[in-house]
Amino acid sequence: MTTINVKLLNKHIRMCGLSKRELARRTGVHPSTITNITRGHRYPTFQVLKLMYHTLDLTDQAFFEIFFPNNLVMSLNEEEENL
């Protein structure tokens, strides 16, 4: 299972001036689901990933750093090795 960079996710939520409850309201996702995601207890579905991406106005880089931190680093390292 992919882990989430919860520190960075929570930082982006704060930078948007949102509470977790407000993020849940804007995305239409149950507040307990948002809480579990922001604590790293649950990985979001593809639909929730899209909603959070747009609601938090994430850049592509921030999105990957938050939701795919290990995979991105491994992919980049593998790509460099193949050059």
N, C-alpha and C positions, 0 to 999 in steps of 0.2 A: 504494500500500500504506500502510496506517495504521501509524504508528510507535508504539512503546510508551515510556512514561516509565519507563525501566529503573531510574533512581535511586529513584523512588517505589516501584516494585515490590520492589526489593531491601530498601528500608527496611521495608516491610510484612512481608516474609519474616523479617527480623531481629526486628521487634517481636513476632512470633508465637513467637520463640525457635526457629525452624526453620533447619536447613541446607537447601541445595538438594537434597541427597540425601534428606533426610527429607520434604521437600515432594513429591519424586518418589514416594517410597514411599506417602505418604498419598493422593496423587491417582491412583496407579497409572500414572503417565506415566513413560516412560523418562528416567533422569537426564540423558542427553545432550540430550533435548528441552527439559527444564527449563533446562539451562545455556544452550542456544541462545536460548530465550525471554528469560531474564534478562539476556542480553548484547545483546538487540535484533537478533539474527541471524535470528530466526524469529518469525512471528506465530502465536499459538495458534489451534487450531481452536475452533469453538463449544463442543464438548464439554469441551475443556481449559479454556476460559474459565470455564465453569460450575464445573468442579472446583476451579479456583484461587479463584474467588469464594467458594465455601463453605469450602474448607480454610483460607484466610487470613482468613475471617470479615470480608470487606470490606463497607463500606457501599456503597450505590449510588454515592454521590459519589466515593469512593475508586476504585471499579471504573472509572468513566468517566475519571477523571483519569489512571489508569494506562494503560488499554487504548485509550482514544479521546481523547487529550489535544488533538489538533488539531481533530478533528471536533466535539468538544463546544464548544470556544471559538467555532468558526465558526458552529455552529448557534445558539448563544446570541446572537451578534452579529447574525445574520440575523433572528432572532426579534424582537430589539429594533428593528431597522430597519423591520419590518413593522407595528409597533404604531402 
